[in-house]
Amino acid sequence: MIEKLADYVNNNHALVRQGRFINYSILVGVGETDFIIRIDGGRVTGVRHRQLNIDSGRFAIRAPTEIWEEFWRPMPKRGHHDLFSMMAAGLAQIDGDLLPFMQNLQYFKDLLGALRPASIGN
Amino acid sequence: MPTFEPIVGRYISMVVAGDTMRIYVEEAGSGIPLVCLHTAGSDSRQFRHLMTDPSITDHYRVLTFDLPWHGKSNPPIGWREIEYKLTTGLYKETVVAFCQAMELNQPVIMGCSMGGRIVLHLALEYPDDYRAVIALEGADRLKPYYDTDWLHRPDVNGGEVAAGFVSGQIAPQSPSEYRWETLWAYMQGGPGVFKGDLYFYWVDGHFDDRSVQIDTTRCPVYLLSGEYDSSCTPERTRDTAERIKGSKAVVMKGMGHFPMSENPALFREHILPVLKEIRVNN
């Protein structure tokens, strides 16, 4: 599912504008699979499986597959509806350099939430 | 003729912790005084829907004010020399000073989030001064899940990160219009104010060791919390209600941490019966 992220993000002009200063990769772990997501000017320009152990991103957000699946449902259960809520509930974790994450917090919440049908908050 | 809302805003001076504070206060309606306390990092605008609801204002004089440092209330003179940090004592003193300055007789106090915590402290300390307390998203013990230093530093936009911190506290079911209005207020807080409020909310306000002493026969306690609240969770609300014997707790399905501002139509379904019960019992 996450492979299609560019389709959902790049046509969302408000979201792209919100992330216009972002030019780096992040890592998203879906279960045992790590994805490197490249962002340029707020647009997703690449989503690929992590090929090398040395591949990484500025920060990594990881959750079990079933947690992401619930997060991406049209109306997620409580605790699964937001990145911070998932962390509060112990369902997800973030590692790495948190500064770029915090500088663009709502962007990253909405970036990953963009895979949800009729994204919450739009 | 202009069509005004029934809300009237004014300023009042009151002394808090030795400082004369210029406080912004709004009110609407007549009847039993109902003082509404806003959440950490926001201001009194959160209660605007209650204040334009005749089902409430026909029976209650609804008052709300911006805490010092918040909204249109000033910080104390010399604020640049102070790191703002809300303590339990300062918060209690502020609410008591407001009620005295407004010459309120046995008001009902309703607060949300940190406001929902302080009303429990007030019920314990001054049970005969209040007709009842209503804790929205209020519990006697919470567990922090983020580092508040992110909220006040020069390399992170304070307003945007504050809104980003709490955006997930709004239920996914809540209308987009009110979601973003709630977050807009968060984006407008002064530097370090949300962080300073969270000192009370996350650190200083715990009193689960004393909440059991609240006498609900002298001061009725109502607890209303949203299903999607990640800080004052339904579980923590129920735990609090178990400790406060005689309190009444409701978990609002499909609601988050800001019931009065994120979903006013759903909130009135929960709050009207509570306000009616308080009115009838008095």
Interface residues (C-beta under 8 A of the other chain):
Chain A: M75 P76 R78 G79 H81 D82 L83 F84 S85 M87 A88 A89 L98 L99 M102 Q103 L105 Q106 K109 I120 G121 N122
Chain B: Y145 Y146 W150 D155 V156 N157 E160 V161 A163 G164 F165 S167 G168 Q169 A171 P172 Q173 S176 R179 W180 E227 Y228 S230 S231
